[in-house]
């Protein structure tokens, strides 16, 4: 069955994002757009037509990543089942930290902070800051519903992320090999969600 034009554009956009994430993670922010185009099987002009600039392309990569992390908070029934929602958020976040491409993208942004501060800031604003904001919004809604009591949702979001990631992100940035099975990741995420809910239990 032939795809509609919009579906073709969407598939091409995803192919560009996949290629860009891999290339930028391996080669850094100075990766030529031509290399990204080659990996995606498109022209450079096609990339510019879809995303405008390298900064916008990076934002799109990170936006997609944040959407994946925050998806459990937006799933049907998430507000009624905060432990499951938080565990899902933590699980995906931890998978991102341990995944080679995820580590490479964070390392890329850190290395670029001095020479390309605008791109590094774009990564931060679209990534860590936005994912924490979405988690804070979820905690705010849970508190309003009386299921939790989080006096400072922004701080609470930082606390939860820290519980899940721990030193794992630093270890990854330093090149320390980490092994974690899907069961390990699930166990850590569920333990963090359970302890977090206990700490912020409604009175």
Residue frames relative to the residue before (quaternion, step in Angstrom):
aa qw qx qy qz dx dy dz
X 1.0000 0.0000 0.0000 0.0000 0.00 0.00 0.00
X 0.4176 -0.7320 0.4721 0.2588 3.63 -0.65 1.04
X 0.4308 -0.6917 0.5166 0.2628 3.56 -1.12 0.69
X 0.5121 -0.6201 0.5007 0.3202 3.52 -1.20 0.61
X 0.6710 -0.5074 0.3412 0.4194 3.64 -1.14 0.47
X 0.6562 0.5189 -0.3207 0.4442 3.60 0.93 -0.82
X 0.6411 0.5167 -0.3214 0.4677 3.55 1.10 -0.74
X 0.6246 0.5361 -0.3301 0.4621 3.56 1.06 -0.78
X 0.6535 0.5105 -0.3095 0.4653 3.59 0.94 -0.89
X 0.6524 0.5158 -0.3163 0.4565 3.56 0.98 -0.87
X 0.6536 0.5061 -0.3157 0.4659 3.57 0.94 -0.86
X 0.6509 0.5095 -0.3143 0.4669 3.58 1.01 -0.80
X 0.6286 0.5349 -0.3309 0.4574 3.58 1.01 -0.80
X 0.6687 0.4941 -0.3030 0.4657 3.57 0.93 -0.89
X 0.6281 0.5286 -0.3349 0.4625 3.59 1.05 -0.74
X 0.6405 0.5144 -0.3192 0.4725 3.57 1.02 -0.79
X 0.6619 0.5051 -0.3083 0.4602 3.58 0.93 -0.90
X 0.6358 0.5216 -0.3293 0.4639 3.59 0.98 -0.81
X 0.6818 0.4869 -0.2854 0.4655 3.57 0.89 -0.97
X 0.6648 0.5090 -0.3065 0.4528 3.57 0.95 -0.86
X 0.6398 0.5231 -0.3320 0.4548 3.59 0.95 -0.84
X 0.6740 0.4877 -0.2983 0.4678 3.59 0.93 -0.87
X 0.6965 0.4824 -0.2839 0.4489 3.58 0.83 -0.98
X 0.6807 0.4822 -0.2934 0.4669 3.57 0.87 -0.92
X 0.6418 0.5283 -0.3228 0.4525 3.56 1.04 -0.78
X 0.7070 0.4558 -0.2602 0.4740 3.58 1.03 -0.78
X 0.8274 0.2820 -0.0866 0.4779 3.57 0.87 -1.02
X 0.5421 -0.6413 0.3984 0.3691 3.60 1.23 -0.16
X 0.7313 -0.4632 0.2997 0.4011 3.53 -1.38 0.14
X 0.6301 0.5442 -0.3433 0.4347 3.57 1.19 -0.37
X 0.3435 0.7506 -0.4966 0.2684 3.59 1.27 0.10
X 0.4293 -0.7066 0.4902 0.2760 3.63 -0.73 0.96
X 0.5580 -0.6017 0.4523 0.3492 3.54 -1.09 0.70
X 0.5860 0.5898 -0.3656 0.4184 3.57 1.14 -0.59
X 0.6386 0.5170 -0.3231 0.4695 3.58 1.07 -0.73
X 0.6349 0.5123 -0.3252 0.4782 3.57 1.02 -0.79
X 0.6450 0.5234 -0.3141 0.4598 3.57 0.97 -0.89
X 0.6410 0.5319 -0.3244 0.4483 3.58 0.97 -0.88
X 0.6860 0.4808 -0.2905 0.4624 3.58 0.89 -0.91
X 0.7010 0.4607 -0.2657 0.4751 3.57 1.06 -0.73
X 0.4089 -0.7267 0.4611 0.3036 3.57 1.23 -0.33
X 0.6004 0.5175 -0.3698 0.4848 3.56 1.13 0.72
X 0.5608 -0.5717 0.4554 0.3890 3.57 -1.27 -0.01
X 0.6333 -0.5094 0.4052 0.4186 3.57 -1.26 0.33
X 0.6371 0.5411 -0.3390 0.4318 3.58 0.95 -0.81
X 0.6060 0.5518 -0.3564 0.4487 3.58 1.08 -0.68
X 0.6364 0.5153 -0.3314 0.4686 3.58 0.99 -0.80
X 0.6684 0.4877 -0.3052 0.4714 3.58 0.89 -0.89
X 0.6288 0.5362 -0.3385 0.4501 3.59 1.04 -0.72
X 0.7078 0.4583 -0.2549 0.4733 3.57 1.02 -0.81
X 0.8501 0.1957 -0.0401 0.4872 3.58 0.86 -0.95
X 0.5087 -0.7097 0.3901 0.2923 3.61 1.17 -0.12
X 0.7862 -0.1712 0.1693 0.5691 3.60 0.67 -1.06
X 0.6660 -0.4858 0.3626 0.4348 3.56 -1.27 0.18
X 0.6220 0.5381 -0.3445 0.4526 3.60 1.01 -0.77
X 0.6694 0.4858 -0.2982 0.4764 3.59 0.95 -0.87
X 0.6153 0.5409 -0.3411 0.4610 3.57 1.09 -0.68
X 0.6517 0.5040 -0.3108 0.4740 3.58 0.97 -0.84
X 0.6273 0.5260 -0.3369 0.4651 3.57 0.99 -0.80
X 0.6561 0.5154 -0.3130 0.4538 3.58 0.96 -0.83
X 0.6165 0.5334 -0.3391 0.4694 3.60 1.04 -0.77
X 0.7142 0.4481 -0.2561 0.4728 3.54 0.84 -1.02
X 0.5871 0.5614 -0.3712 0.4499 3.62 1.06 -0.65
X 0.6580 0.5033 -0.3111 0.4658 3.57 0.93 -0.89
X 0.6417 0.5269 -0.3150 0.4597 3.54 1.01 -0.83
X 0.6644 0.4968 -0.3001 0.4709 3.57 0.94 -0.89
X 0.6177 0.5449 -0.3449 0.4502 3.59 1.01 -0.78
X 0.6410 0.5166 -0.3182 0.4701 3.58 1.03 -0.78
X 0.6701 0.5012 -0.3025 0.4565 3.58 0.93 -0.90
X 0.7515 0.4255 -0.2167 0.4552 3.57 0.85 -0.99
X 0.4359 0.7353 -0.4466 0.2643 3.62 1.20 -0.30
X 0.6568 0.5139 -0.3513 0.4256 3.69 0.85 -0.75
X 0.6338 0.5346 -0.3376 0.4455 3.61 1.14 -0.53
X 0.7280 0.4171 -0.2164 0.4991 3.57 1.22 -0.51
X 0.4435 0.7039 -0.4524 0.3212 3.57 1.28 -0.04
X 0.6212 -0.5399 0.3971 0.4061 3.63 -1.12 0.54
X 0.8230 0.2130 -0.1782 0.4956 3.56 -0.86 0.99
X 0.3933 0.7489 -0.4697 0.2528 3.60 1.23 -0.01
X 0.6651 0.5148 -0.3160 0.4390 3.58 0.91 -0.87
X 0.6786 0.4808 -0.2923 0.4721 3.58 1.12 -0.61
X 0.7633 0.2604 -0.1519 0.5714 3.58 1.23 -0.31
X 0.0888 -0.8648 0.4921 0.0453 3.59 0.57 1.16
X 0.6282 0.5402 -0.3670 0.4229 3.61 0.96 -0.67
X 0.6596 0.4947 -0.3040 0.4774 3.58 0.96 -0.86
X 0.6558 0.5196 -0.3120 0.4502 3.57 0.96 -0.89
X 0.6785 0.4813 -0.2939 0.4707 3.59 0.90 -0.91
X 0.6340 0.5187 -0.3335 0.4667 3.58 1.01 -0.78
X 0.6473 0.5159 -0.3201 0.4609 3.58 1.01 -0.78
X 0.6272 0.5278 -0.3206 0.4746 3.56 1.00 -0.85
X 0.6905 0.4858 -0.2760 0.4593 3.57 0.85 -1.00
X 0.6298 0.5517 -0.3337 0.4332 3.56 1.02 -0.81
X 0.7007 0.4532 -0.2783 0.4756 3.58 0.82 -0.97
X 0.6297 0.5365 -0.3383 0.4485 3.58 0.99 -0.78
X 0.6773 0.4829 -0.2947 0.4703 3.57 0.93 -0.87
X 0.6083 0.5381 -0.3510 0.4661 3.59 1.03 -0.70
X 0.6423 0.5251 -0.3223 0.4560 3.58 1.00 -0.83
X 0.6609 0.5142 -0.3054 0.4534 3.58 0.97 -0.88
X 0.7381 0.4236 -0.2277 0.4732 3.57 0.98 -0.84
X 0.5651 0.5985 -0.3883 0.4144 3.59 1.21 -0.41
X 0.5635 -0.6400 0.3937 0.3433 3.62 -0.84 0.92
X 0.6810 0.4781 -0.3130 0.4579 3.61 0.84 -0.85
X 0.6235 0.5409 -0.3407 0.4500 3.58 1.08 -0.71
X 0.6554 0.4961 -0.3033 0.4820 3.56 0.94 -0.89
X 0.6572 0.5313 -0.3154 0.4317 3.56 0.93 -0.88
X 0.6570 0.5133 -0.3215 0.4490 3.58 0.98 -0.79
X 0.6466 0.4984 -0.3226 0.4790 3.59 0.99 -0.79
X 0.6446 0.5157 -0.3216 0.4638 3.59 0.94 -0.86
X 0.6141 0.5575 -0.3296 0.4510 3.56 1.06 -0.81
X 0.6810 0.4879 -0.2914 0.4618 3.57 0.89 -0.95
X 0.6373 0.5241 -0.3276 0.4603 3.59 1.00 -0.80
X 0.6839 0.4902 -0.2879 0.4573 3.58 0.88 -0.93
X 0.7014 0.4759 -0.2677 0.4581 3.58 1.13 -0.64
X 0.4377 0.7524 -0.4322 0.2357 3.58 1.24 -0.32
X 0.7040 0.4562 -0.2731 0.4709 3.60 0.99 -0.76
X 0.7699 0.3876 -0.2001 0.4658 3.59 0.80 -1.01
X 0.7952 0.1517 -0.0614 0.5838 3.60 1.08 -0.70
X 0.0506 -0.8640 0.5000 0.0318 3.59 0.65 1.08
X 0.6194 0.5546 -0.3578 0.4252 3.60 1.05 -0.66
X 0.6716 0.4766 -0.2979 0.4828 3.57 0.97 -0.81
X 0.6326 0.5216 -0.3325 0.4659 3.58 1.02 -0.76
X 0.6511 0.5028 -0.3116 0.4755 3.58 1.01 -0.81
X 0.6146 0.5404 -0.3480 0.4573 3.59 1.03 -0.75
X 0.6320 0.5258 -0.3246 0.4677 3.58 1.02 -0.81
X 0.6834 0.4927 -0.2915 0.4531 3.58 0.87 -0.95
X 0.6826 0.4993 -0.2976 0.4429 3.57 0.83 -0.99
X 0.7200 0.4403 -0.2510 0.4741 3.57 0.90 -0.93
X 0.7490 0.4272 -0.2127 0.4596 3.57 1.12 -0.68
X 0.8297 0.2344 -0.1447 0.4855 3.59 -0.25 -1.23
X 0.6782 0.4987 -0.3167 0.4371 3.59 0.85 -0.89
X 0.6851 0.4834 -0.2934 0.4593 3.59 0.92 -0.87
X 0.6516 0.5057 -0.3316 0.4580 3.62 0.92 -0.80
X 0.6452 0.4995 -0.3251 0.4780 3.60 1.00 -0.75
X 0.6360 0.5350 -0.3331 0.4453 3.59 1.00 -0.77
X 0.6562 0.5021 -0.3149 0.4671 3.57 0.99 -0.79
X 0.6387 0.5017 -0.3249 0.4846 3.56 1.04 -0.73
X 0.6323 0.5264 -0.3335 0.4602 3.60 0.98 -0.80
X 0.6315 0.5263 -0.3308 0.4635 3.60 0.99 -0.78
X 0.6363 0.5215 -0.3203 0.4697 3.57 1.02 -0.81
X 0.6682 0.4916 -0.2991 0.4716 3.59 0.92 -0.89
X 0.6174 0.5405 -0.3345 0.4634 3.56 1.09 -0.71
X 0.6662 0.4933 -0.2957 0.4749 3.58 0.96 -0.86
X 0.6435 0.5189 -0.3226 0.4611 3.59 1.00 -0.79
X 0.6444 0.5121 -0.3135 0.4734 3.57 1.04 -0.79
X 0.6468 0.5174 -0.3143 0.4639 3.59 0.97 -0.86
X 0.6869 0.4726 -0.2753 0.4785 3.58 1.10 -0.72
X 0.5049 -0.6866 0.3976 0.3402 3.59 1.28 -0.13
X 0.5176 0.6477 -0.4193 0.3697 3.59 1.23 0.21
X 0.7688 0.1376 -0.0953 0.6172 3.56 1.26 -0.40
X 0.2276 -0.7455 0.6040 0.1664 3.55 -1.32 0.17
X 0.1235 0.7949 -0.5715 0.1618 3.54 0.14 1.37
X 0.2811 -0.8099 0.4914 0.1531 3.57 -0.21 1.26
X 0.7791 0.1254 -0.0703 0.6102 3.59 1.13 -0.62
X 0.2538 -0.8225 0.4886 0.1427 3.61 0.08 1.27
X 0.6244 0.5375 -0.3533 0.4431 3.61 1.00 -0.69
X 0.6692 0.4730 -0.2901 0.4942 3.56 0.95 -0.87
X 0.6266 0.5483 -0.3301 0.4446 3.56 1.02 -0.80
X 0.6340 0.5267 -0.3249 0.4638 3.57 1.01 -0.81
X 0.6454 0.5091 -0.3155 0.4741 3.58 1.00 -0.81
X 0.6391 0.5326 -0.3254 0.4495 3.57 0.99 -0.86
X 0.6828 0.4897 -0.3045 0.4486 3.58 0.85 -0.95
X 0.6411 0.5199 -0.3275 0.4598 3.58 0.93 -0.88
X 0.6547 0.5169 -0.3110 0.4554 3.58 0.98 -0.83
X 0.6220 0.5440 -0.3384 0.4501 3.58 1.04 -0.77
X 0.7054 0.4677 -0.2649 0.4622 3.56 0.94 -0.90
X 0.7488 0.4169 -0.2284 0.4618 3.56 0.74 -1.07
X 0.0921 -0.8298 0.5421 0.0953 3.56 1.00 -0.84
X 0.7670 -0.2980 0.2543 0.5081 3.57 -0.89 -0.96
X 0.4130 0.7548 -0.4469 0.2449 3.58 1.26 -0.06
X 0.6588 0.5018 -0.3295 0.4535 3.59 0.96 -0.76
X 0.6340 0.5159 -0.3274 0.4741 3.59 0.99 -0.81
X 0.6365 0.5289 -0.3305 0.4537 3.57 0.93 -0.87
X 0.6602 0.5128 -0.3070 0.4549 3.56 0.96 -0.86
X 0.6597 0.5070 -0.3079 0.4614 3.57 0.97 -0.84
X 0.6933 0.4522 -0.2652 0.4946 3.58 1.15 -0.61
X 0.5466 -0.6579 0.3796 0.3525 3.56 1.28 0.09
X 0.4240 0.6890 -0.4794 0.3402 3.57 1.22 0.35
X 0.4134 -0.7258 0.4960 0.2372 3.57 -0.68 1.11
X 0.0558 -0.7882 0.6128 0.0071 3.55 -0.99 0.89
X 0.1332 -0.7762 0.6119 0.0734 3.52 -1.00 0.84
X 0.1422 0.7648 -0.6161 0.1234 3.53 -0.92 0.95
X 0.3227 -0.7426 0.5558 0.1881 3.55 -0.72 1.08
X 0.6811 -0.4506 0.3655 0.4466 3.57 -1.30 0.14
X 0.6400 0.5185 -0.3260 0.4639 3.60 1.05 -0.74
X 0.6212 0.5361 -0.3409 0.4588 3.60 1.02 -0.76
X 0.6694 0.5056 -0.2930 0.4587 3.56 0.89 -1.00
X 0.6533 0.5095 -0.3093 0.4669 3.58 0.95 -0.87
X 0.6493 0.5245 -0.3169 0.4505 3.59 0.95 -0.87
X 0.6644 0.5003 -0.3048 0.4642 3.59 0.92 -0.90
X 0.6753 0.5027 -0.2987 0.4495 3.57 0.89 -0.95
X 0.6746 0.4881 -0.3000 0.4654 3.58 0.94 -0.85
X 0.6392 0.5184 -0.3308 0.4619 3.59 0.99 -0.78
X 0.6467 0.5091 -0.3227 0.4674 3.59 0.98 -0.82
X 0.6565 0.5100 -0.3160 0.4572 3.61 0.91 -0.87
X 0.6644 0.5133 -0.3043 0.4500 3.57 0.91 -0.92
X 0.6978 0.4611 -0.2756 0.4737 3.60 0.88 -0.90
X 0.6213 0.5398 -0.3378 0.4567 3.56 1.06 -0.74
X 0.6680 0.4922 -0.3039 0.4681 3.59 0.90 -0.89
X 0.6266 0.5256 -0.3398 0.4644 3.58 1.05 -0.67
X 0.6647 0.5080 -0.3016 0.4574 3.58 0.98 -0.85
X 0.7856 0.2755 -0.1339 0.5376 3.58 1.05 -0.78
X 0.1995 0.8101 -0.5255 0.1665 3.56 1.08 0.71
X 0.5106 -0.6286 0.4878 0.3258 3.56 -1.09 0.72
X 0.5399 -0.6390 0.4319 0.3372 3.61 -0.99 0.76
